[in-house]
Amino acid sequence: MKEKMAALEDRKRSLAAQVAESPEPAVLRMHPSLGDLYRQKIGNLFNALSDPAVRVQAAEAMRALISDVRRFRVRAASTSW
């Protein structure tokens, strides 16, 4: 048991050294027009859900994409906007 613990501690030290030596991951940059694309897609979704001819199908398709809904209590933050 002591040998296994010593081996695990050695592995832990080795992994910690690898993490310390590895470079920081690159900053994820979003495409400049991503906000416009998102706005357009939300607009299309709004129109589809507002059209009585396809509302039921659109709502069913959207429900199929949602696997879990969670609620979180968030403290109110002071905003200056």
C-alpha positions in Angstrom: 0.0 0.0 0.0 2.9 2.4 0.9 4.5 1.6 -2.5 1.3 2.4 -4.3 0.9 5.7 -2.4 4.5 6.6 -3.2 3.9 5.9 -6.9 0.8 8.0 -6.9 2.6 10.9 -5.1 5.4 10.7 -7.7 2.7 10.8 -10.5 1.1 13.7 -8.8 4.4 15.6 -8.7 5.0 14.8 -12.4 1.6 16.0 -13.5 2.0 19.2 -11.4 5.3 19.9 -13.1 3.8 19.3 -16.5 1.0 21.7 -15.8 3.4 24.4 -14.5 5.6 24.1 -17.6 2.8 24.1 -20.1 2.0 27.4 -21.8 -1.3 29.2 -21.2 -4.0 28.3 -23.6 -4.6 30.7 -26.4 -7.3 33.3 -25.9 -10.5 32.4 -27.6 -11.5 35.1 -30.0 -14.9 35.4 -31.5 -15.6 36.4 -35.1 -16.5 40.1 -35.3 -19.9 39.3 -37.0 -20.9 36.6 -34.6 -23.2 38.9 -32.7 -25.0 39.8 -36.0 -25.4 36.1 -36.9 -26.8 35.3 -33.4 -29.2 38.2 -33.7 -30.4 37.0 -37.1 -30.9 33.4 -35.8 -32.8 34.6 -32.8 -35.0 36.7 -35.1 -35.7 33.7 -37.3 -36.6 31.7 -34.3 -38.9 34.4 -33.0 -40.6 34.5 -36.4 -41.0 30.8 -36.6 -42.5 30.6 -33.1 -44.8 33.5 -34.0 -46.1 31.8 -37.2 -49.2 29.7 -36.3 -48.5 27.4 -39.3 -45.2 26.2 -37.9 -45.4 27.1 -34.2 -46.1 23.6 -33.0 -43.3 22.1 -35.2 -40.8 24.8 -34.2 -41.6 24.4 -30.5 -41.2 20.6 -30.7 -37.9 21.0 -32.5 -36.7 23.4 -29.8 -37.8 21.1 -27.0 -35.9 18.2 -28.6 -32.7 20.4 -28.4 -33.1 21.1 -24.6 -31.9 18.3 -22.4 -31.9 20.0 -19.0 -33.2 23.2 -17.5 -31.6 24.5 -14.3 -32.4 27.5 -12.2 -29.7 29.3 -10.3 -30.2 32.0 -7.7 -28.0 35.0 -8.7 -27.1 37.9 -6.5 -28.1 41.2 -8.0 -25.0 43.1 -9.1 -24.9 46.8 -9.4 -24.8 47.8 -13.0 -24.0 51.2 -14.5 -25.9 50.7 -17.8 
